[in-house]
């Protein structure tokens, strides 16, 4: 056996702090790190209240709470790199596992101030980036301008992030992030305000709920857990999609989509599951990391069982919803709605192709290599008249008579036979008077093609409380809500044939298209001025309305 070495494993604390800070790339992620601490660390019987003040001109953000505050010794623990969380030592699950609270501010700013009160004593500690960079070895000198000062103020803490270096402070992004993550704290009913906005977790309108339990072998690893999968009435924004994974009450550790977020109907599904076993195991592999990516580590023994369980159940629910949609679209009224939707889509896609063609022409004239390929060019796939049409949902059509090997036909010869292509249904062709629905597909890889120009229009029952239309960026689809009171009223008399219904449908689709195009512009150019964006929306709305003048007759 070799001799013990006298070499010590050492670390530069300043570098550790700044390395941990890189996990917090946005104001939303950094703010949530402190908000979640404010919610979790409160005295018994206290309703958590948190106020976030975003100050763009001052380049600062403040997070104030009515939590239990910190004593001088608590502050020392707070600023101990990788210090063990006191609540965790006492067996209470929750955040703070990696001790990154002192680092989050430096992901977006240059100074952190902690002003806290506990048991009638106030302490204030300040740390800026220059102090961190000047440190050498195991310690960083802190400014402690107020230490154990008597105060009449109640317990609580104010965190200040100053010298923010982000080009723009986005308060709405902070609101969205907080509201999504409040899911894990519904039992505590915290109150969180960002400037003048009160953040609340608002569950989307649900049309159906499914409950699943793991198989016996899975339960041996996961425990007696319950997975709830809910189906929203309308497409969900990315932050609201997927299954919220908790590891104890209030301890949201991941949001998993099971890989279905880009599949049809995948962005309608959400839900939750509480798996305390993620924190209870003794594996040296962590179930998640310090990056706050909200993704589980599939190498962890519990996460490795949980992820396929979630993914398989999400896919099961997704397929059930597709079957229901396709069944509903086989009615006479549904086929007429599909025809009307296609007329609208033709107008929008004609406009879209014209707009992209002009952009390509302008860029080509600049004589720079690559300019002719528009940023929207990828949406201009081949015409939907090319390739093969199969049983689907988007266009009225007629299905070809199958030449299978049923009772009326002789079977195949001896020997192994090729199985059916799992990607292809019954073949057919577009037909306005057909009794089925068809989708375009390509023979090469049998992948479904998007309609010419990219945009699709559909009539859906999205619920009376939802907007009259929704843009689904995942599929470039404009969904007109048949349940909206104004739409429902317009089709009350003569139904789809009522001119008022058709005109309203056109207006709704054109307005949503103009906004959708503005959305796509903003996604590609986050710095586009608001005036320019409004001009583009207004210009698009006027252009498509003029192009569709004949439809109003």
C-alpha positions, 0 to 999 in steps of 0.5 A, spaced: 500 500 500 502 506 498 504 512 502 499 517 504 501 524 499 501 530 503 499 534 496 492 537 498 486 538 493 485 546 493 480 551 490 480 558 488 474 560 491 473 566 487 473 562 480 468 557 483 463 563 484 464 566 477 464 559 474 457 557 478 455 564 476 455 562 468 449 557 470 445 564 470 445 567 464 438 570 464 435 575 469 429 570 470 433 565 472 437 569 477 431 572 480 428 566 481 434 563 485 432 568 490 425 568 489 425 561 491 429 561 497 424 567 499 418 562 498 421 556 502 425 559 508 419 562 512 417 561 519 411 557 520 404 560 519 407 565 515 404 566 508 410 567 503 410 574 500 415 577 495 416 583 491 421 584 485 423 591 483 426 591 476 429 598 475 432 598 468 434 605 468 438 603 475 440 597 472 438 593 478 433 588 481 431 588 488 428 582 491 424 583 498 421 578 502 418 577 509 422 570 510 425 568 516 431 572 515 438 571 516 443 572 523 450 573 522 452 566 523 447 564 517 450 569 513 457 566 514 453 560 512 450 563 506 457 565 503 460 559 504 462 556 497 458 549 497 456 550 504 451 545 506 444 547 507 441 548 514 434 545 512 437 539 508 441 537 514 435 537 518 431 533 513 427 538 510 427 537 502 428 543 498 432 548 494 439 550 496 442 543 495 448 546 491 449 553 495 449 557 489 445 563 492 451 567 492 453 566 485 447 567 481 447 575 481 454 575 478 451 571 472 447 578 470 450 583 474 457 586 478 454 587 485 450 583 490 448 586 496 444 582 502 440 586 507 437 581 512 433 582 519 433 576 524 430 576 531 431 584 531 438 584 529 440 587 522 446 585 517 448 588 511 453 584 506 456 587 500 460 583 494 462 586 488 465 582 482 472 586 483 473 583 490 471 576 487 477 577 482 482 580 486 481 574 491 486 569 491 486 562 494 480 560 499 477 566 501 474 573 499 473 579 503 466 582 504 464 588 506 460 588 512 457 595 513 451 593 518 453 588 523 448 586 528 444 592 528 438 593 533 432 594 529 424 594 530 423 591 523 420 584 522 424 579 519 426 578 512 431 579 507 432 584 501 437 582 495 440 587 490 443 585 484 446 591 481 450 593 475 446 589 471 450 588 464 444 585 460 443 589 454 435 589 456 432 588 462 426 583 461 420 584 466 415 580 462 420 574 462 421 574 469 414 574 470 413 568 466 418 564 469 416 565 476 409 564 474 411 557 471 415 555 477 410 557 482 407 550 480 411 547 485 409 551 491 401 551 490 400 548 497 403 554 500 400 559 496 405 564 496 404 571 493 410 574 488 409 581 485 414 583 479 413 591 479 406 592 479 404 585 476 402 579 481 404 573 479 400 567 480 400 560 477 394 559 472 393 552 470 391 552 463 384 550 461 383 542 461 379 538 457 381 531 459 386 529 465 389 522 465 393 518 471 398 513 471 402 509 476 408 505 475 409 498 473 411 494 479 418 494 477 418 501 476 415 502 483 421 499 486 425 504 484 420 510 483 416 509 489 408 509 490 408 515 485 402 518 481 403 521 474 398 526 472 397 528 465 393 534 463 390 536 456 390 543 454 384 546 450 389 550 446 397 550 444 401 551 450 407 556 450 414 552 451 414 554 459 408 551 460 409 544 456 411 538 459 411 534 466 413 538 472 417 533 476 418 535 484 422 531 489 418 533 495 413 539 496 415 545 493 422 542 490 421 543 483 427 540 480 425 538 472 420 539 467 420 533 462 417 533 455 419 526 453 421 528 447 414 530 444 414 537 444 415 538 436 410 532 435 403 534 433 399 535 439 405 534 444 405 542 446 398 541 449 400 536 454 402 538 461 402 535 468 406 533 474 409 528 478 412 528 485 418 523 486 421 524 493 426 518 491 430 523 487 433 526 493 433 520 498 438 515 494 445 514 495 447 514 488 454 518 487 451 521 481 446 527 482 439 527 479 440 534 476 445 539 476 447 546 478 445 549 471 438 550 473 436 547 466 430 543 469 432 537 466 434 530 469 440 526 469 438 520 465 444 517 468 442 517 475 438 510 477 432 514 479 431 519 473 433 513 468 427 509 470 422 516 471 424 519 464 422 513 460 415 512 464 414 519 463 415 519 456 411 513 454 405 516 458 405 522 454 406 519 448 400 514 449 396 521 451 398 524 445 396 519 440 389 518 444 388 526 442 390 525 435 385 519 434 379 523 437 381 529 433 381 525 426 375 522 428 371 528 429 374 531 423 370 526 419 364 529 420 360 533 414 361 540 418 368 538 419 370 537 412 366 544 410 370 547 415 377 544 412 375 547 406 374 554 408 380 553 412 384 551 406 381 557 402 384 562 408 391 558 408 391 559 400 391 567 401 396 567 407 401 562 403 400 566 397 402 573 401 407 569 405 411 567 398 410 573 395 413 577 401 419 572 402 420 572 394 421 580 395 426 579 401 430 574 397 430 579 391 433 585 395 438 580 399 440 578 392 441 585 389 446 586 395 451 581 391 453 578 397 454 570 398 448 567 401 444 573 402 439 570 397 437 565 402 432 568 406 431 567 413 424 565 412 426 560 406 426 554 410 419 554 411 418 554 403 418 547 402 416 544 395 408 545 393 404 540 397 401 538 390 408 534 390 409 527 393 404 522 396 397 524 399 395 519 405 389 519 410 390 525 415 387 531 418 388 537 414 385 537 407 378 534 404 380 528 400 378 521 397 382 515 400 384 510 394 381 503 395 386 498 398 389 492 395 391 489 401 390 481 402 383 481 405 378 475 404 376 477 397 383 477 395 389 472 395 394 472 400 402 473 398 406 468 396 410 464 400 416 467 404 417 473 408 413 479 406 415 486 408 411 489 413 407 496 412 410 502 413 409 505 420 409 512 417 404 512 412 397 511 412 392 509 406 393 513 400 389 518 397 388 525 394 385 532 395 378 532 393 373 538 396 367 533 396 371 527 399 368 523 405 375 523 408 381 527 410 388 527 407 395 530 409 401 531 404 407 526 404 414 525 401 416 519 398 423 520 400 423 518 408 415 519 408 415 525 412 409 529 412 410 536 408 408 543 411 403 546 406 406 551 401 409 557 404 408 554 411 402 556 414 396 552 416 389 554 418 384 550 422 378 551 426 378 548 433 374 547 439 379 551 444 374 553 450 369 559 451 374 562 456 380 562 451 382 567 445 378 567 439 385 565 435 391 562 437 398 562 433 402 555 434 409 556 432 411 549 433 407 547 426 406 554 424 398 553 425 393 559 426 387 556 430 380 559 430 377 558 436 370 555 434 368 556 442 369 563 442 363 567 444 363 572 438 365 566 433 359 561 436 354 567 435 356 568 428 355 561 426 348 560 430 343 561 424 346 558 417 352 555 420 358 555 416 355 558 410 353 564 414 356 570 410 357 573 417 361 567 420 366 566 414 367 574 414 369 573 421 373 567 420 377 571 415 378 577 419 380 573 425 385 569 421 388 575 417 389 578 424 392 572 427 397 571 421 399 579 421 401 578 429 404 571 427 409 574 422 410 579 427 412 574 432 417 570 427 420 577 426 421 578 433 424 571 434 429 572 429 431 580 431 430 581 438 432 588 437 427 590 432 424 597 434 417 596 437 415 602 431 418 597 426 414 591 429 407 595 429 408 597 422 410 590 419 403 588 423 399 593 420 402 593 413 401 585 413 394 586 415 392 591 410 396 587 404 392 580 406 385 583 406 386 587 400 388 580 397 382 576 399 377 581 397 374 576 393 372 572 398 368 577 402 363 577 396 
